[in-house]
Amino acid sequence: MSDEIQIPVKYFVIALIIVGMIALYFFGSKITGFTIDGTSEDEARENLLNFFNTNIPDSSVEILSSSKEGNFYMFDVTIDSEAVQLYVTEDGEYMTIDLVPLK
């Protein structure tokens, strides 16, 4: 008689799936670009427009284009006919006018 513990295959498979899901949760955004707590580009656009409509209601704001840049969404915007680039954080909570590269 052997003193080895035998684990049924189905429990081993379930354990692998759980470990894989945990790894995907913590490291998946670096591989796939998918984040659980981030907002979509459309939501970030809507947050930006709501900010201007609420805080500067008399201004005319038009978003010309947008793109994803690292952890930010970059928007080419005209505010009262003046062109400017604005960056919105991936979570859609903050906006900045410029990013300063550290490297």
N, CA, C and O atoms as CSV, one atom per row, in Angstrom:
chain,resi,resn,atom,element,x,y,z
A,1,MET,N,N,0.836,-1.179,0.000
A,1,MET,CA,C,0.000,0.000,0.000
A,1,MET,C,C,0.886,1.250,0.000
A,1,MET,O,O,1.877,1.322,0.726
A,2,SER,N,N,0.523,2.199,-0.802
A,2,SER,CA,C,1.292,3.428,-0.957
A,2,SER,C,C,0.778,4.507,-0.012
A,2,SER,O,O,-0.423,4.587,0.250
A,3,ASP,N,N,1.708,5.356,0.512
A,3,ASP,CA,C,1.335,6.435,1.413
A,3,ASP,C,C,1.056,7.742,0.667
A,3,ASP,O,O,0.904,8.784,1.305
A,4,GLU,N,N,0.987,7.715,-0.650
A,4,GLU,CA,C,0.741,8.920,-1.445
A,4,GLU,C,C,-0.728,9.322,-1.367
A,4,GLU,O,O,-1.621,8.477,-1.309
A,5,ILE,N,N,-0.955,10.648,-1.367
A,5,ILE,CA,C,-2.315,11.166,-1.390
A,5,ILE,C,C,-2.702,11.360,-2.852
A,5,ILE,O,O,-1.966,11.977,-3.622
A,6,GLN,N,N,-3.831,10.841,-3.215
A,6,GLN,CA,C,-4.279,10.981,-4.597
A,6,GLN,C,C,-5.423,11.997,-4.651
A,6,GLN,O,O,-6.436,11.863,-3.965
A,7,ILE,N,N,-5.223,13.014,-5.488
A,7,ILE,CA,C,-6.229,14.053,-5.680
A,7,ILE,C,C,-6.994,13.728,-6.956
A,7,ILE,O,O,-6.384,13.513,-8.003
A,8,PRO,N,N,-8.330,13.691,-6.882
A,8,PRO,CA,C,-9.102,13.429,-8.099
A,8,PRO,C,C,-8.827,14.506,-9.155
A,8,PRO,O,O,-8.606,15.669,-8.817
A,9,VAL,N,N,-8.842,14.126,-10.397
A,9,VAL,CA,C,-8.516,15.019,-11.508
A,9,VAL,C,C,-9.430,16.234,-11.540
A,9,VAL,O,O,-8.970,17.336,-11.840
A,10,LYS,N,N,-10.705,16.062,-11.238
A,10,LYS,CA,C,-11.632,17.193,-11.316
A,10,LYS,C,C,-11.256,18.290,-10.308
A,10,LYS,O,O,-11.427,19.472,-10.608
A,11,TYR,N,N,-10.755,17.933,-9.136
A,11,TYR,CA,C,-10.331,18.944,-8.162
A,11,TYR,C,C,-9.057,19.651,-8.622
A,11,TYR,O,O,-8.877,20.844,-8.375
A,12,PHE,N,N,-8.196,18.924,-9.277
A,12,PHE,CA,C,-6.971,19.522,-9.815
A,12,PHE,C,C,-7.317,20.535,-10.906
A,12,PHE,O,O,-6.744,21.623,-10.943
A,13,VAL,N,N,-8.244,20.188,-11.786
A,13,VAL,CA,C,-8.668,21.085,-12.870
A,13,VAL,C,C,-9.341,22.328,-12.297
A,13,VAL,O,O,-9.086,23.440,-12.760
A,14,ILE,N,N,-10.192,22.149,-11.303
A,14,ILE,CA,C,-10.860,23.285,-10.661
A,14,ILE,C,C,-9.829,24.216,-10.010
A,14,ILE,O,O,-9.940,25.437,-10.116
A,15,ALA,N,N,-8.848,23.647,-9.349
A,15,ALA,CA,C,-7.790,24.451,-8.723
A,15,ALA,C,C,-7.007,25.235,-9.769
A,15,ALA,O,O,-6.679,26.400,-9.543
A,16,LEU,N,N,-6.700,24.619,-10.908
A,16,LEU,CA,C,-6.000,25.318,-11.992
A,16,LEU,C,C,-6.831,26.467,-12.543
A,16,LEU,O,O,-6.295,27.539,-12.823
A,17,ILE,N,N,-8.117,26.258,-12.699
A,17,ILE,CA,C,-8.998,27.312,-13.205
A,17,ILE,C,C,-9.036,28.483,-12.230
A,17,ILE,O,O,-8.974,29.638,-12.651
A,18,ILE,N,N,-9.137,28.204,-10.941
A,18,ILE,CA,C,-9.170,29.264,-9.930
A,18,ILE,C,C,-7.857,30.039,-9.920
A,18,ILE,O,O,-7.863,31.270,-9.886
A,19,VAL,N,N,-6.740,29.332,-9.949
A,19,VAL,CA,C,-5.435,30.004,-9.979
A,19,VAL,C,C,-5.308,30.843,-11.253
A,19,VAL,O,O,-4.779,31.953,-11.212
A,20,GLY,N,N,-5.786,30.324,-12.373
A,20,GLY,CA,C,-5.739,31.075,-13.630
A,20,GLY,C,C,-6.580,32.330,-13.580
A,20,GLY,O,O,-6.170,33.370,-14.095
A,21,MET,N,N,-7.749,32.253,-12.970
A,21,MET,CA,C,-8.614,33.428,-12.852
A,21,MET,C,C,-7.999,34.484,-11.945
A,21,MET,O,O,-8.089,35.678,-12.230
A,22,ILE,N,N,-7.382,34.054,-10.867
A,22,ILE,CA,C,-6.714,34.996,-9.967
A,22,ILE,C,C,-5.549,35.668,-10.682
A,22,ILE,O,O,-5.365,36.880,-10.567
A,23,ALA,N,N,-4.767,34.892,-11.414
A,23,ALA,CA,C,-3.638,35.461,-12.169
A,23,ALA,C,C,-4.135,36.424,-13.227
A,23,ALA,O,O,-3.520,37.472,-13.430
A,24,LEU,N,N,-5.228,36.107,-13.911
A,24,LEU,CA,C,-5.791,36.990,-14.926
A,24,LEU,C,C,-6.292,38.281,-14.306
A,24,LEU,O,O,-6.162,39.349,-14.904
A,25,TYR,N,N,-6.865,38.193,-13.110
A,25,TYR,CA,C,-7.342,39.387,-12.423
A,25,TYR,C,C,-6.185,40.339,-12.112
A,25,TYR,O,O,-6.300,41.545,-12.329
A,26,PHE,N,N,-5.071,39.800,-11.605
A,26,PHE,CA,C,-3.957,40.649,-11.208
A,26,PHE,C,C,-3.045,41.045,-12.366
A,26,PHE,O,O,-2.529,42.162,-12.378
A,27,PHE,N,N,-2.836,40.164,-13.333
A,27,PHE,CA,C,-1.877,40.428,-14.391
A,27,PHE,C,C,-2.503,40.528,-15.777
A,27,PHE,O,O,-1.809,40.853,-16.740
A,28,GLY,N,N,-3.775,40.261,-15.896
A,28,GLY,CA,C,-4.441,40.227,-17.199
A,28,GLY,C,C,-4.458,41.552,-17.915
A,28,GLY,O,O,-4.371,41.581,-19.142
A,29,SER,N,N,-4.569,42.665,-17.185
A,29,SER,CA,C,-4.633,43.964,-17.848
A,29,SER,C,C,-3.331,44.293,-18.567
A,29,SER,O,O,-3.346,45.010,-19.568
A,30,LYS,N,N,-2.219,43.787,-18.080
A,30,LYS,CA,C,-0.941,44.031,-18.748
A,30,LYS,C,C,-0.830,43.213,-20.036
A,30,LYS,O,O,-0.155,43.622,-20.980
A,31,ILE,N,N,-1.488,42.069,-20.069
A,31,ILE,CA,C,-1.428,41.191,-21.240
A,31,ILE,C,C,-2.507,41.552,-22.251
A,31,ILE,O,O,-2.226,41.680,-23.443
A,32,THR,N,N,-3.740,41.717,-21.781
A,32,THR,CA,C,-4.868,41.908,-22.692
A,32,THR,C,C,-5.291,43.353,-22.858
A,32,THR,O,O,-5.987,43.675,-23.821
A,33,GLY,N,N,-4.891,44.242,-21.943
A,33,GLY,CA,C,-5.352,45.619,-21.991
A,33,GLY,C,C,-6.708,45.807,-21.342
A,33,GLY,O,O,-7.202,46.931,-21.256
A,34,PHE,N,N,-7.320,44.721,-20.883
A,34,PHE,CA,C,-8.624,44.782,-20.246
A,34,PHE,C,C,-8.463,45.104,-18.771
A,34,PHE,O,O,-7.669,44.471,-18.076
A,35,THR,N,N,-9.216,46.088,-18.290
A,35,THR,CA,C,-9.195,46.401,-16.869
A,35,THR,C,C,-10.602,46.306,-16.319
A,35,THR,O,O,-11.567,46.650,-17.003
A,36,ILE,N,N,-10.720,45.852,-15.118
A,36,ILE,CA,C,-12.029,45.679,-14.508
A,36,ILE,C,C,-12.586,47.008,-14.030
A,36,ILE,O,O,-13.774,47.271,-14.212
A,37,ASP,N,N,-11.759,47.854,-13.422
A,37,ASP,CA,C,-12.265,49.093,-12.864
A,37,ASP,C,C,-12.098,50.291,-13.783
A,37,ASP,O,O,-12.448,51.400,-13.380
A,38,GLY,N,N,-11.591,50.132,-14.978
A,38,GLY,CA,C,-11.431,51.228,-15.908
A,38,GLY,C,C,-12.725,51.539,-16.634
A,38,GLY,O,O,-13.667,50.748,-16.613
A,39,THR,N,N,-12.763,52.689,-17.270
A,39,THR,CA,C,-13.926,53.060,-18.058
A,39,THR,C,C,-13.570,52.936,-19.531
A,39,THR,O,O,-12.397,52.884,-19.901
A,40,SER,N,N,-14.577,52.891,-20.344
A,40,SER,CA,C,-14.333,52.832,-21.778
A,40,SER,C,C,-14.020,54.233,-22.285
A,40,SER,O,O,-14.215,55.223,-21.581
A,41,GLU,N,N,-13.539,54.297,-23.501
A,41,GLU,CA,C,-13.224,55.592,-24.121
A,41,GLU,C,C,-14.492,56.436,-24.256
A,41,GLU,O,O,-14.445,57.655,-24.088
A,42,ASP,N,N,-15.613,55.799,-24.555
A,42,ASP,CA,C,-16.876,56.532,-24.679
A,42,ASP,C,C,-17.307,57.127,-23.339
A,42,ASP,O,O,-17.811,58.249,-23.291
A,43,GLU,N,N,-17.107,56.378,-22.254
A,43,GLU,CA,C,-17.455,56.899,-20.931
A,43,GLU,C,C,-16.538,58.055,-20.549
A,43,GLU,O,O,-16.995,59.042,-19.972
A,44,ALA,N,N,-15.246,57.941,-20.865
A,44,ALA,CA,C,-14.308,59.031,-20.582
A,44,ALA,C,C,-14.693,60.270,-21.386
A,44,ALA,O,O,-14.619,61.388,-20.877
A,45,ARG,N,N,-15.103,60.077,-22.636
A,45,ARG,CA,C,-15.560,61.184,-23.488
A,45,ARG,C,C,-16.784,61.861,-22.859
A,45,ARG,O,O,-16.867,63.087,-22.791
A,46,GLU,N,N,-17.716,61.046,-22.409
A,46,GLU,CA,C,-18.932,61.577,-21.790
A,46,GLU,C,C,-18.606,62.344,-20.506
A,46,GLU,O,O,-19.182,63.403,-20.257
A,47,ASN,N,N,-17.687,61.819,-19.689
A,47,ASN,CA,C,-17.267,62.516,-18.464
A,47,ASN,C,C,-16.638,63.863,-18.787
A,47,ASN,O,O,-16.879,64.848,-18.089
A,48,LEU,N,N,-15.831,63.907,-19.844
A,48,LEU,CA,C,-15.174,65.149,-20.244
A,48,LEU,C,C,-16.207,66.179,-20.694
A,48,LEU,O,O,-16.146,67.339,-20.285
A,49,LEU,N,N,-17.146,65.765,-21.527
A,49,LEU,CA,C,-18.190,66.685,-21.991
A,49,LEU,C,C,-19.067,67.151,-20.835
A,49,LEU,O,O,-19.440,68.323,-20.778
A,50,ASN,N,N,-19.401,66.247,-19.913
A,50,ASN,CA,C,-20.194,66.635,-18.743
A,50,ASN,C,C,-19.459,67.652,-17.879
A,50,ASN,O,O,-20.071,68.572,-17.335
A,51,PHE,N,N,-18.138,67.483,-17.755
A,51,PHE,CA,C,-17.339,68.435,-16.982
A,51,PHE,C,C,-17.460,69.837,-17.563
A,51,PHE,O,O,-17.699,70.795,-16.829
A,52,PHE,N,N,-17.297,69.963,-18.875
A,52,PHE,CA,C,-17.368,71.285,-19.501
A,52,PHE,C,C,-18.792,71.835,-19.470
A,52,PHE,O,O,-18.978,73.031,-19.244
A,53,ASN,N,N,-19.792,70.999,-19.690
A,53,ASN,CA,C,-21.180,71.466,-19.660
A,53,ASN,C,C,-21.585,71.937,-18.269
A,53,ASN,O,O,-22.384,72.864,-18.135
A,54,THR,N,N,-21.037,71.301,-17.230
A,54,THR,CA,C,-21.366,71.674,-15.859
A,54,THR,C,C,-20.584,72.893,-15.393
A,54,THR,O,O,-21.149,73.793,-14.771
A,55,ASN,N,N,-19.282,72.929,-15.689
A,55,ASN,CA,C,-18.419,73.984,-15.148
A,55,ASN,C,C,-18.281,75.202,-16.045
A,55,ASN,O,O,-18.043,76.304,-15.550
A,56,ILE,N,N,-18.423,75.031,-17.334
A,56,ILE,CA,C,-18.308,76.154,-18.270
A,56,ILE,C,C,-19.462,76.034,-19.279
A,56,ILE,O,O,-19.229,75.742,-20.452
A,57,PRO,N,N,-20.691,76.255,-18.832
A,57,PRO,CA,C,-21.838,75.993,-19.698
A,57,PRO,C,C,-21.923,76.903,-20.924
A,57,PRO,O,O,-22.559,76.535,-21.912
A,58,ASP,N,N,-21.306,78.067,-20.882
A,58,ASP,CA,C,-21.387,78.995,-22.016
A,58,ASP,C,C,-20.337,78.725,-23.091
A,58,ASP,O,O,-20.343,79.395,-24.124
A,59,SER,N,N,-19.452,77.782,-22.885
A,59,SER,CA,C,-18.412,77.496,-23.875
A,59,SER,C,C,-18.909,76.461,-24.876
A,59,SER,O,O,-19.807,75.670,-24.590
A,60,SER,N,N,-18.295,76.490,-26.062
A,60,SER,CA,C,-18.604,75.458,-27.056
A,60,SER,C,C,-17.428,74.484,-27.093
A,60,SER,O,O,-16.287,74.877,-27.337
A,61,VAL,N,N,-17.722,73.219,-26.849
A,61,VAL,CA,C,-16.696,72.185,-26.780
A,61,VAL,C,C,-17.013,71.133,-27.832
A,61,VAL,O,O,-18.139,70.645,-27.927
A,62,GLU,N,N,-15.986,70.789,-28.629
A,62,GLU,CA,C,-16.132,69.741,-29.634
A,62,GLU,C,C,-14.937,68.813,-29.558
A,62,GLU,O,O,-13.793,69.267,-29.584
A,63,ILE,N,N,-15.191,67.517,-29.464
A,63,ILE,CA,C,-14.122,66.530,-29.452
A,63,ILE,C,C,-13.900,66.071,-30.882
A,63,ILE,O,O,-14.792,65.501,-31.510
A,64,LEU,N,N,-12.691,66.330,-31.394
A,64,LEU,CA,C,-12.374,66.008,-32.782
A,64,LEU,C,C,-11.921,64.569,-32.957
A,64,LEU,O,O,-12.320,63.900,-33.910
A,65,SER,N,N,-11.082,64.089,-32.035
A,65,SER,CA,C,-10.594,62.714,-32.117
A,65,SER,C,C,-10.146,62.263,-30.737
A,65,SER,O,O,-10.005,63.067,-29.816
A,66,SER,N,N,-9.926,60.956,-30.613
A,66,SER,CA,C,-9.459,60.415,-29.344
A,66,SER,C,C,-8.633,59.165,-29.604
A,66,SER,O,O,-8.776,58.504,-30.633
A,67,SER,N,N,-7.762,58.858,-28.642
A,67,SER,CA,C,-6.947,57.652,-28.740
A,67,SER,C,C,-6.517,57.247,-27.337
A,67,SER,O,O,-6.601,58.031,-26.392
A,68,LYS,N,N,-6.062,56.024,-27.224
A,68,LYS,CA,C,-5.581,55.480,-25.938
A,68,LYS,C,C,-4.076,55.663,-25.886
A,68,LYS,O,O,-3.371,55.250,-26.807
A,69,GLU,N,N,-3.574,56.274,-24.825
A,69,GLU,CA,C,-2.140,56.485,-24.637
A,69,GLU,C,C,-1.767,56.002,-23.241
A,69,GLU,O,O,-1.937,56.725,-22.259
A,70,GLY,N,N,-1.258,54.778,-23.160
A,70,GLY,CA,C,-0.897,54.209,-21.862
A,70,GLY,C,C,-2.119,54.069,-20.978
A,70,GLY,O,O,-3.078,53.391,-21.347
A,71,ASN,N,N,-2.097,54.701,-19.815
A,71,ASN,CA,C,-3.220,54.659,-18.878
A,71,ASN,C,C,-4.147,55.856,-19.017
A,71,ASN,O,O,-4.938,56.144,-18.119
A,72,PHE,N,N,-4.047,56.556,-20.150
A,72,PHE,CA,C,-4.849,57.741,-20.389
A,72,PHE,C,C,-5.556,57.649,-21.727
A,72,PHE,O,O,-5.131,56.930,-22.631
A,73,TYR,N,N,-6.656,58.403,-21.832
A,73,TYR,CA,C,-7.292,58.640,-23.118
A,73,TYR,C,C,-6.918,60.057,-23.528
A,73,TYR,O,O,-7.077,60.992,-22.744
A,74,MET,N,N,-6.421,60.223,-24.752
A,74,MET,CA,C,-6.050,61.534,-25.239
A,74,MET,C,C,-7.149,62.024,-26.178
A,74,MET,O,O,-7.550,61.318,-27.103
A,75,PHE,N,N,-7.632,63.245,-25.929
A,75,PHE,CA,C,-8.701,63.830,-26.732
A,75,PHE,C,C,-8.193,65.103,-27.391
A,75,PHE,O,O,-7.649,65.980,-26.719
A,76,ASP,N,N,-8.368,65.207,-28.705
A,76,ASP,CA,C,-8.143,66.458,-29.417
A,76,ASP,C,C,-9.461,67.217,-29.355
A,76,ASP,O,O,-10.481,66.755,-29.866
A,77,VAL,N,N,-9.428,68.385,-28.724
A,77,VAL,CA,C,-10.647,69.121,-28.411
A,77,VAL,C,C,-10.516,70.555,-28.909
A,77,VAL,O,O,-9.421,71.118,-28.910
A,78,THR,N,N,-11.629,71.144,-29.329
A,78,THR,CA,C,-11.678,72.589,-29.541
A,78,THR,C,C,-12.615,73.168,-28.492
A,78,THR,O,O,-13.752,72.723,-28.328
A,79,ILE,N,N,-12.104,74.173,-27.787
A,79,ILE,CA,C,-12.885,74.877,-26.777
A,79,ILE,C,C,-12.976,76.319,-27.237
A,79,ILE,O,O,-11.972,77.031,-27.261
A,80,ASP,N,N,-14.159,76.749,-27.597
A,80,ASP,CA,C,-14.366,78.092,-28.149
A,80,ASP,C,C,-13.380,78.375,-29.275
A,80,ASP,O,O,-12.735,79.424,-29.286
A,81,SER,N,N,-13.260,77.462,-30.206
A,81,SER,CA,C,-12.419,77.545,-31.415
A,81,SER,C,C,-10.920,77.443,-31.138
A,81,SER,O,O,-10.124,77.643,-32.056
A,82,GLU,N,N,-10.516,77.144,-29.922
A,82,GLU,CA,C,-9.098,76.970,-29.610
A,82,GLU,C,C,-8.803,75.476,-29.471
A,82,GLU,O,O,-9.429,74.782,-28.670
A,83,ALA,N,N,-7.838,74.989,-30.266
A,83,ALA,CA,C,-7.489,73.565,-30.246
A,83,ALA,C,C,-6.589,73.255,-29.057
A,83,ALA,O,O,-5.654,73.999,-28.759
A,84,VAL,N,N,-6.883,72.151,-28.385
A,84,VAL,CA,C,-6.102,71.729,-27.227
A,84,VAL,C,C,-6.201,70.205,-27.108
A,84,VAL,O,O,-7.183,69.593,-27.527
A,85,GLN,N,N,-5.159,69.615,-26.528
A,85,GLN,CA,C,-5.186,68.183,-26.232
A,85,GLN,C,C,-5.421,68.011,-24.739
A,85,GLN,O,O,-4.761,68.646,-23.917
A,86,LEU,N,N,-6.366,67.147,-24.401
A,86,LEU,CA,C,-6.669,66.862,-23.006
A,86,LEU,C,C,-6.520,65.370,-22.763
A,86,LEU,O,O,-6.835,64.554,-23.630
A,87,TYR,N,N,-6.042,65.024,-21.587
A,87,TYR,CA,C,-5.857,63.628,-21.203
A,87,TYR,C,C,-6.795,63.309,-20.053
A,87,TYR,O,O,-6.869,64.057,-19.078
A,88,VAL,N,N,-7.513,62.196,-20.167
A,88,VAL,CA,C,-8.410,61.732,-19.117
A,88,VAL,C,C,-7.858,60.399,-18.617
A,88,VAL,O,O,-7.475,59.535,-19.405
A,89,THR,N,N,-7.825,60.249,-17.292
A,89,THR,CA,C,-7.308,59.002,-16.720
A,89,THR,C,C,-8.188,57.831,-17.133
A,89,THR,O,O,-9.358,58.000,-17.475
A,90,GLU,N,N,-7.604,56.652,-17.093
A,90,GLU,CA,C,-8.286,55.439,-17.514
A,90,GLU,C,C,-9.561,55.172,-16.717
A,90,GLU,O,O,-10.498,54.569,-17.239
A,91,ASP,N,N,-9.608,55.611,-15.462
A,91,ASP,CA,C,-10.810,55.406,-14.657
A,91,ASP,C,C,-11.869,56.478,-14.916
A,91,ASP,O,O,-12.975,56.397,-14.381
A,92,GLY,N,N,-11.535,57.489,-15.739
A,92,GLY,CA,C,-12.498,58.524,-16.095
A,92,GLY,C,C,-12.737,59.555,-15.018
A,92,GLY,O,O,-13.699,60.318,-15.101
A,93,GLU,N,N,-11.879,59.599,-13.998
A,93,GLU,CA,C,-12.091,60.486,-12.863
A,93,GLU,C,C,-11.328,61.815,-12.945
A,93,GLU,O,O,-11.753,62.801,-12.343
A,94,TYR,N,N,-10.217,61.855,-13.675
A,94,TYR,CA,C,-9.374,63.036,-13.682
A,94,TYR,C,C,-8.995,63.420,-15.101
A,94,TYR,O,O,-8.956,62.587,-16.008
A,95,MET,N,N,-8.710,64.727,-15.268
A,95,MET,CA,C,-8.292,65.267,-16.559
A,95,MET,C,C,-7.034,66.104,-16.332
A,95,MET,O,O,-6.869,66.729,-15.284
A,96,THR,N,N,-6.159,66.104,-17.323
A,96,THR,CA,C,-4.976,66.956,-17.278
A,96,THR,C,C,-4.729,67.512,-18.675
A,96,THR,O,O,-5.211,66.968,-19.668
A,97,ILE,N,N,-3.984,68.585,-18.736
A,97,ILE,CA,C,-3.721,69.236,-20.012
A,97,ILE,C,C,-2.515,68.619,-20.705
A,97,ILE,O,O,-2.477,68.556,-21.934
A,98,ASP,N,N,-1.540,68.169,-19.944
A,98,ASP,CA,C,-0.323,67.651,-20.554
A,98,ASP,C,C,0.265,66.541,-19.676
A,98,ASP,O,O,0.050,66.499,-18.465
A,99,LEU,N,N,1.007,65.654,-20.321
A,99,LEU,CA,C,1.730,64.616,-19.605
A,99,LEU,C,C,3.213,64.893,-19.752
A,99,LEU,O,O,3.678,65.258,-20.832
A,100,VAL,N,N,3.944,64.723,-18.689
A,100,VAL,CA,C,5.382,64.940,-18.708
A,100,VAL,C,C,6.066,63.576,-18.647
A,100,VAL,O,O,5.948,62.876,-17.641
A,101,PRO,N,N,6.779,63.187,-19.708
A,101,PRO,CA,C,7.451,61.871,-19.681
A,101,PRO,C,C,8.598,61.851,-18.675
A,101,PRO,O,O,9.379,62.799,-18.592
A,102,LEU,N,N,8.692,60.789,-17.931
A,102,LEU,CA,C,9.748,60.650,-16.936
A,102,LEU,C,C,10.958,59.894,-17.487
A,102,LEU,O,O,12.033,59.913,-16.887
A,103,LYS,N,N,10.780,59.237,-18.620
A,103,LYS,CA,C,11.889,58.481,-19.203
A,103,LYS,C,C,12.192,58.996,-20.577
A,103,LYS,O,O,13.098,58.490,-21.240
